[in-house]
């Protein structure tokens, strides 16, 4: 479905990612070309900070940026601090490349390279960094660290991954789904395996855009807050179950992640045992729609959570999904630093 404008009842309305967005009402005396996001500090820690309409604008902008990667330079002459307490391939490369393509400079700080490693508080770190940079990204374990950083920062803070949330991944997932199906509202995604931070973020953000997320996970791994997540605000919804076959029935996408995430190494053997029935293979995928795609946030372990012929097969959208981290994060940074128009 092409992105663009349509007409309804004689009034011009904009169609973004398959959703109708109300026309902008021009206020007399105001510059119609200056309809930019309010210059207040906005953070992106869980994805719940953005409304459904804002998410639609962001994804629409990401698609535009993907078509011409070097056309937008809102970070010209500005720097973004990237704090990494956890290993990274896609997150680090996509953020560094994206910041450069936006005209900015990435200041990468690895584990042990800041005074956080010597006991300086996230509050003090944020107070200092936000005097230097336009935005701060953090990839760490405890979500509380990211929250404390945001509470004290005058610059936008982006959650690049915590143990509880991975909202940047969800943005890439949703752009990938729209590319494949031309819409988001009404899509069903079966998430099979560990109901981890990736599943949580996909549910929280996807529901705001009308996506149904059916999570199939072993009883031992059902999240404690599953009920609250299932009541996420939005047009879509999130459900939890233990039957992967039921979850994939009628699904537009079948999604999985590693069985042993960072920090779970001590439980590796037990997790592999309980998750063995949740392997994504050709037989499971055959229960989804004929046009269903396969998603994986990577890194993958072929033969464990996903079979190699599925990961590398014709249904796989995994590599588009990985690339879309770049484009959605560029649009996110543009929005958070206050230069992304509300309505494009």
N, C-alpha and C positions, 0 to 999 in steps of 0.2 A: 504494500500500500504506500503510495508516494506521500511525502510530507508536504503540506501546503495549506492553501486556504479553500474554503467552500462557501456556500451561501445557504442561509436558512431563514425563511420568512422575509426575504428582502434585505436582511442584515448580514453583513460579512462576519463570519465566524472563522476561527482558525482551527484546523484539524491537526492535532499533534499526537503522533504515535497512536493514531486510531481513536483519540479522544477529542471531543469538542470542547474548546476553551472559549469562554465568554469573551466578546469583544471588549477592548479597552475603552473605558469612558473617558474622553478628554475633558479636562476641567479648564474653563476659561481662564486665561492669564498664565497658564502653565505651558512650558515647552513640551510639546508632544513627543519630541525626540529625546527627551531626558527622562524617560520612564525606566529608571534603573533601580536595582535592589537598594533598599535603605542602607545607609552607611553605618550599620551597627554590627558588632561582632557576632558572627554566626559560626557555630561549631558543627561538626558532623561526626558524632560519636556512635550513634545507633541507627541513624537514618530516620528516626522519628522526628528529628528537628525540622524536616522539610514536609510540606503538604503534598498531597497528590498532584496538585497543579504545578508546584515547584519542581517536583520530580519529573513531570512530563516535559517542562521547559528544559530541564537539565539534559534529559535523554535526547530531546530534539536537537539541542545544541551539540551534544556529543556526536550525533550522526552527521551534522554539518561539518564539524571539525575533522571527522574521519575522511570526508570527501576532499578536504584541502588542509592537510596537516600543518602547513606553515603560514596560513593566512591570518591567524589571530595571535597577537602578542601582548596580552594584558599584563604580563609580568615583566615587561621591559624595564630593566634597571632595578629589579627587585629580587629578593632572595627568599627561599623557603627552607626552613630547617627540617631535616628528616632524621628522627631518632629511632634507631634500630636496636632493640634489646633481644630480638629473635632473628634467626637466619632468614634470608629472603632472596628469591630470584626475580619472580614476576613483579612483586610489589616495588622492590628497589629500582629495577630497570625501568618499569613503566612510569614511576614518579620522576626519576631523574631525567629520562628522555622527554617526558611531558612538560616538565618545568622548563627545560631548554627550548622546546618548540614554542612555548608561550613567551619566550624572550627572557626568562628568569634564570637564576643561578641556584642550584641545589647545594645546601650545606649538609653533607651526610655525616652523622655522628653515630658511630657504632658502639656496641656495648663496651663499657669501660673507658670511653673517650670523653665522658662528661662527669661532672662532680656528683651526678646522681649515684654513680657507683661508689662514692665515698660518703654517702649519707645526706647530700644536699636534697632538700625537699622538692617535689614537683612544683609546689607553689613558688619557691624562689627561682627555680629553673625557668618557669613560665614568665615570671616577672622580668627576668633578664632577656630571654630570647625574644619576647614580643616587642622589646625596644629595638631589636635589630632586623627582624624579618617580617615579611608580609603574611606568612602562615607557618604553622608547625604541624608536621605529621609525626605520629608515634606508632610504633609497632612493638608491643610489649605483651606481658602475660596478664597480670591483674587489670581488669577494666577500671578499677578504682584509680590507678595511676593516671590513666588518660583523663578520667573525670576531674581529678585534682588539678591536672595541668590546665584543662579548659577553664575551670573555675577561676584561675588566677591569671589567665592570659588575655591580653588586649588584642592579640592576633587570633584569627580562626585556627582551631585545632582540629585535625583530621585523624580519625581512628584508622590506621593502616592495618590493624589487626590487634584484637585482644582475645583472651580466652572466651569471652562471652559474645563478642560481636565482630563481624567482618563486613561492614556495610559497603565498602568499596567494591568488594567482590560481587555483592548483590546488584550493584549498578551495572556492572559488566554483564552479568547474567541476563538482566532484563533487556539491555540493548540487543544482545544476541538473540533472545527470543523474538523481539520485535522484527529484527532483520529476517528471521526465518518465517514468521507467520503474519507479518504486516499489522499486528495488533498485540495488545497485552490483555485487555479486559476479556475475561472468559476463558483464558488459557488455564490448563491444569498441569502442574508440575509435580511429579512424583519424586520425592527425595528419599532415597533408600540407603540406610546404613546408620552411621552415628549421628544422632540429633545434636550436632555441635554448633559452634558459632556461625558457620556458613548457613546451616539450615535455619537458625534463628533469624539471621539478617534477611535471608531471602523471604521468610515468612512475614516479617515485620514490614519490609519495604514493598514486597510484591502485593500484599493485601491492599495497600494504599492505591495501587494501580489496577485493581480488579483481578489479580491473579489468584487462583486457588492453589495452595501448596499442601499436598498430602504427604506427610512424613511417616515413613515406616521404619521403625527402629526396635531393637530388642527391648523387652520390658525392663531389663536391668539398666538401660540407657535412656529411658524416658526422662525428660527434663522435669525438675520440680515445679517449674512455672509454666508447664504445658497449657494449663487452663487459661492463664492470662494471655499467653501468646495466641491461643486459638480465638480470643476475642479481640484481636488487633483491629483497630479502626480502619475502615476502608471499604472498597467495593468487593474485594475478594475475601478469602478466609483461609485459615490454617487448621488442619486436622492432624491428629496423631493416631497412629495405629501400630500394630505389630506384624501385619501381613503385607509383604512386599508385592505379592500378586494382586491383591486388592488395590493397593496404592497406584500401581501402574495402569490399571484398567481405564482406558479412555484418556490417558495422559498425552499431552503434547510434547512433553520432555521427561526423560528419566535422568536423574541427577544423583551422583554419589561423590564421596570424598574418601580420603584415606581412613583406615580403621584406627591407626595409632597416630594421633596428632602430637605436636610438640607439647611436652609436659605429661604425656600419658605413657611414657616408655616403661615405667615400673609395672604397668598393668597390661603390657603388650600381649602376652600369651592369652590372658583371659579375654581381652577384647577380641582377639582373632577368633577365639572359640565361639563367643556368643554372636559374632557378626558373620560367621561363615555362611549361614542361610540367606544372607542379604547381599551376596555377590551379584553384581550386574553382569549378566551374560546374555547371549542371544535369545535364549528361551524366555528370560524375564522380559526383555525388551519387546519380544513378539506380542506380549499382552497389551502393549500400548497401541496408540493409533498407528495407522500405516505410515503416516508422515511424521511420526515422532522423531525427535532428535535426542542425542545423548550428550549430557553435560558432565564435566568434572573440573573442579577448580584448580587441580594440580598442586603439588606433584602427584603423579599416579604410580601405583605399583601393580602393573599388569599381572594377572593371575591371582591377585589377592582381592581387592574390592571391586575390580573390573577386569573382564577378560580382554586380552589384547585385540582380538578380532572385533570387539565392540569399540574399544578406545580408538582404534585406527581405521574403523570401518566407515562405510558411506553415510551412516546416520550421525556420525560424530560431528558436533559443532564445537568441540573442545578448543581448537586452535583459534577460531574466531573469538571464542569466549575469552581466551587469554589475551589476544590483541586488544579486545575492547576495554580491558583495564586501562590502557593508555588513554583512549578517547573520552571515557566517562570521567576519569580523574582530572583530565584537563578542563572539562566543562565544570566539574565540581569546584576546582580551584578558582576558575574565572567567576563563578557565582559567589563563592565565599569572600573573595577579596573585593566584591562589590562592583564588578564591571560587566556582569551578564545582565542584559535587559530582561525584565520580567516576562515580556511577551515576544522577544526575539526580533 
